[in-house]
């Protein structure tokens, strides 16, 4: 898997949000590749339509140690290649 600076940046931002939200449940939004542009703009992670499970895993890994929620947008997620 090649390094994707966009995904890294989104993961870093998501982690910062999780740390800033002490005492509150952290929710990370993952947008499908075919979600609306509005949803994609507000998402913490955006899938490409290929190996989306890897992006979802990045989102899970960005949650704080105390846990939180992963919210998947409307649309199609492609697992594997």
C-alpha positions, -999 to 999 in steps of 0.1 A, spaced: 0 0 0 15 33 -10 17 63 14 -13 86 9 -6 121 24 -43 130 22 -52 99 43 -24 106 67 -35 142 71 -71 132 77 -60 106 103 -39 132 121 -69 157 121 -93 130 133 -69 121 161 -66 157 171 -104 160 172 -106 128 194 -80 143 218 -98 176 220 -131 160 228 -122 149 263 -152 136 282 -173 133 250 -179 104 227 -157 108 196 -174 102 163 -154 98 131 -173 101 98 -161 79 69 -176 89 35 -182 64 7 -166 72 -26 -200 80 -41 -214 100 -12 -225 135 -18 -199 163 -21 -213 179 11 -208 146 31 -173 142 17 -164 178 26 -174 172 62 -160 137 65 -129 128 85 -120 101 60 -131 97 23 -130 63 6 -119 58 -30 -140 29 -40 -111 4 -38 -99 -12 -6 -122 10 14 -117 -14 43 -82 0 47 -96 36 51 -122 23 76 -94 6 96 -75 39 96 -105 56 110 -109 30 137 -72 33 146 -75 71 149 -100 67 178 -87 75 213 -79 47 237 -112 53 254 -130 44 222 -157 61 202 -179 57 171 -173 52 134 -201 65 113 -203 54 77 -221 77 53 -246 67 27 -232 51 -4 -212 20 -14 -180 8 3 -158 -16 -16 -139 -41 6 -108 -55 -10 -96 -45 -44 
